[in-house]
């Protein structure tokens, strides 16, 4: 597994430092309303079919939700409900949710322990380098998402460990094309726009290996 933390070279330091500062500003600006974990457990019962018990998915097509920041989860559910993020399954699931139910579901999943059942056996040297160091015009992913992919709960930046390579690659391509243009897209779109297909696949392979 390539999860070691390496010193940040000059090429990525400035951009990564800028994003770290923005991460805490984003967390303060998007503080969510209080949600009820108990109510969220009830409201999220149908979610388990795809996202697994307590939000730990065993299906690589569906991301784990356990331990993700409540602000992040609430923003994604709201985007699905309001048609700002397109997905036929999620649009149907979120369509009838009230704002309070969204906050409750987000609070429930944020309180669950994130578990990675089967990380990928093989990562990517290029992906590890990009993830930890970045390059010109591309900040290190670790600056916001943690060196081992644990994310940043207070700032609202999601955990990446436990996500499949296919899901990560598609998400980055959606940011690059502008298809995914809500929530934290203002930070992700400019970064993804600089990435080639090969770099996206390499990053996805590395992230899938995080345990």
C-alpha positions as CSV (number, residue, x, y, z in Angstrom):
1,X,0.0,0.0,0.0
2,X,1.3,3.5,-0.8
3,X,0.0,5.6,2.0
4,X,3.3,7.0,3.4
5,X,3.4,10.7,3.9
6,X,6.2,12.5,2.0
7,X,7.5,16.0,2.4
8,X,5.6,18.5,0.2
9,X,7.8,19.8,-2.7
10,X,7.8,23.4,-3.7
11,X,5.7,22.8,-6.8
12,X,2.6,21.9,-4.8
13,X,3.1,23.8,-1.5
14,X,1.5,27.1,-2.4
15,X,-1.6,25.6,-4.0
16,X,-2.0,23.0,-1.2
17,X,-1.6,25.6,1.5
18,X,-4.2,27.8,-0.2
19,X,-6.7,24.9,-0.3
20,X,-6.1,24.1,3.4
21,X,-7.0,27.6,4.2
22,X,-10.1,27.4,2.0
23,X,-11.1,24.1,3.6
24,X,-11.6,25.7,7.0
25,X,-13.4,28.7,5.5
26,X,-15.7,26.3,3.6
27,X,-16.5,24.4,6.8
28,X,-17.5,27.6,8.6
29,X,-19.5,28.9,5.7
30,X,-21.4,25.7,5.2
31,X,-22.1,24.6,8.7
32,X,-25.2,22.4,8.6
33,X,-28.3,22.6,10.7
34,X,-28.4,20.1,13.5
35,X,-29.7,16.7,12.4
36,X,-31.0,13.9,14.5
37,X,-29.0,10.6,14.4
38,X,-31.9,8.6,15.6
39,X,-34.3,10.1,13.0
40,X,-31.6,9.7,10.4
41,X,-31.3,6.0,11.2
42,X,-34.9,5.5,10.4
43,X,-34.9,7.7,7.3
44,X,-31.8,5.9,5.9
45,X,-33.2,2.4,6.0
46,X,-33.7,2.2,2.2
47,X,-30.2,3.5,1.6
48,X,-28.6,0.3,3.0
49,X,-29.6,-1.6,-0.1
50,X,-26.9,0.2,-2.1
51,X,-24.6,1.8,0.5
52,X,-24.4,-1.0,3.0
53,X,-25.2,-1.5,6.6
54,X,-24.3,1.7,8.5
55,X,-23.1,3.2,5.3
56,X,-20.2,0.8,4.6
57,X,-20.7,-0.4,1.0
58,X,-19.6,-3.8,-0.2
59,X,-20.4,-2.9,-3.8
60,X,-17.7,-0.9,-5.7
61,X,-20.4,0.8,-7.8
62,X,-21.8,2.6,-4.7
63,X,-19.7,4.7,-2.3
64,X,-19.5,4.2,1.4
65,X,-21.2,7.0,3.3
66,X,-20.1,6.1,6.8
67,X,-17.9,8.8,8.5
68,X,-18.4,11.4,5.8
69,X,-18.9,15.0,6.9
70,X,-22.5,15.8,7.5
71,X,-22.2,19.1,5.6
72,X,-20.9,17.2,2.6
73,X,-23.6,14.5,2.7
74,X,-26.3,17.1,3.1
75,X,-25.1,19.1,0.1
76,X,-25.0,16.0,-2.1
77,X,-28.4,14.8,-1.1
78,X,-29.8,18.3,-1.7
79,X,-28.1,18.5,-5.1
80,X,-29.7,15.1,-6.1
81,X,-33.1,16.2,-4.9
82,X,-32.9,19.6,-6.6
83,X,-31.5,18.1,-9.9
84,X,-28.1,19.8,-9.6
85,X,-26.3,16.4,-9.5
86,X,-27.6,13.9,-12.0
87,X,-28.1,10.2,-11.1
88,X,-31.3,8.3,-11.9
89,X,-31.3,6.2,-8.8
90,X,-30.3,9.0,-6.4
91,X,-32.8,11.5,-7.9
92,X,-35.6,9.1,-7.2
93,X,-34.3,8.3,-3.6
94,X,-33.9,12.0,-2.7
95,X,-36.9,13.4,-4.5
96,X,-39.3,13.2,-1.5
97,X,-36.8,14.2,1.3
98,X,-37.4,17.3,3.3
99,X,-34.6,19.6,4.3
100,X,-34.8,18.2,7.9
101,X,-34.7,14.6,6.7
102,X,-31.6,15.3,4.6
103,X,-29.9,16.8,7.7
104,X,-31.0,13.8,9.8
105,X,-29.6,11.3,7.2
106,X,-26.4,13.2,7.0
107,X,-26.0,13.3,10.8
108,X,-26.6,9.6,11.0
109,X,-24.0,8.6,8.4
110,X,-21.5,11.1,9.7
111,X,-21.7,9.4,13.1
112,X,-20.9,5.9,11.7
113,X,-17.5,4.3,11.7
114,X,-15.9,4.1,8.3
115,X,-14.6,0.6,7.4
116,X,-12.7,-0.4,4.3
117,X,-13.4,-4.1,3.7
118,X,-11.3,-4.8,0.6
119,X,-8.8,-2.1,-0.6
120,X,-7.3,-2.6,-4.0
121,X,-4.2,-4.9,-4.0
122,X,-2.3,-2.7,-6.4
123,X,-2.0,1.1,-6.4
124,X,-0.1,3.5,-8.6
125,X,3.3,5.2,-8.2
126,X,2.2,8.1,-10.3
127,X,-1.1,8.3,-8.4
128,X,0.7,8.3,-5.1
129,X,3.0,11.1,-6.2
130,X,0.1,13.3,-7.4
131,X,-2.0,12.5,-4.3
132,X,0.8,13.4,-1.8
133,X,2.8,16.1,-3.7
134,X,0.6,17.4,-6.5
135,X,2.3,19.1,-9.4
136,X,2.3,22.5,-11.2
137,X,-1.3,23.8,-11.1
138,X,-2.5,20.7,-9.2
139,X,-2.6,20.8,-5.4
140,X,-1.9,17.6,-3.5
141,X,-5.1,15.8,-2.7
142,X,-3.8,15.0,0.8
143,X,-4.0,18.7,1.6
144,X,-7.7,18.5,1.9
145,X,-8.5,14.8,2.0
146,X,-5.8,13.7,4.5
147,X,-2.6,11.8,3.7
148,X,-4.5,8.5,4.2
149,X,-7.8,9.6,2.8
150,X,-9.6,10.2,6.0
151,X,-11.0,13.5,4.9
152,X,-11.6,16.5,7.1
153,X,-14.9,16.4,9.0
154,X,-14.8,20.0,10.5
155,X,-14.1,21.5,7.0
156,X,-16.6,19.3,5.2
157,X,-14.1,17.6,2.9
158,X,-15.0,13.9,2.2
159,X,-13.0,10.8,3.1
160,X,-11.7,9.0,0.0
161,X,-10.5,5.7,1.5
162,X,-12.9,3.0,0.7
163,X,-14.0,4.4,-2.7
164,X,-13.5,2.2,-5.8
165,X,-11.2,3.3,-8.6
166,X,-14.1,3.4,-11.0
167,X,-16.2,5.7,-8.7
168,X,-13.2,8.1,-8.1
169,X,-12.3,8.2,-11.8
170,X,-15.8,9.0,-12.9
171,X,-16.1,11.7,-10.2
172,X,-12.9,13.4,-11.3
173,X,-14.0,13.2,-15.0
174,X,-17.4,14.7,-14.0
175,X,-15.7,17.6,-12.3
176,X,-13.4,18.1,-15.3
177,X,-16.3,18.2,-17.7
178,X,-18.3,20.4,-15.5
179,X,-21.1,17.8,-15.2
180,X,-20.6,17.9,-11.4
181,X,-20.8,21.6,-10.7
182,X,-22.2,22.0,-7.2
183,X,-21.0,22.0,-3.7
184,X,-17.2,21.9,-3.7
185,X,-17.0,22.1,-7.4
186,X,-15.5,25.6,-7.3
187,X,-12.4,24.0,-5.8
188,X,-12.5,20.7,-7.7
189,X,-13.2,21.8,-11.3
190,X,-10.0,23.9,-11.7
191,X,-7.9,21.0,-10.4
192,X,-9.6,18.3,-12.4
193,X,-9.4,20.4,-15.5
194,X,-5.6,20.1,-15.3
195,X,-5.6,16.3,-15.1
196,X,-5.2,13.9,-18.1
197,X,-7.1,10.6,-18.4
198,X,-3.9,8.8,-17.4
199,X,-3.4,11.0,-14.3
200,X,-7.1,10.5,-13.3
201,X,-6.8,6.7,-13.6
202,X,-3.5,6.8,-11.6
203,X,-5.1,8.8,-8.8
204,X,-8.1,6.6,-8.8
205,X,-5.9,3.5,-8.5
206,X,-4.0,5.0,-5.6
207,X,-7.1,6.1,-3.7
208,X,-8.6,2.6,-4.2
209,X,-5.6,1.1,-2.4
210,X,-6.0,3.3,0.7
211,X,-7.1,1.2,3.7
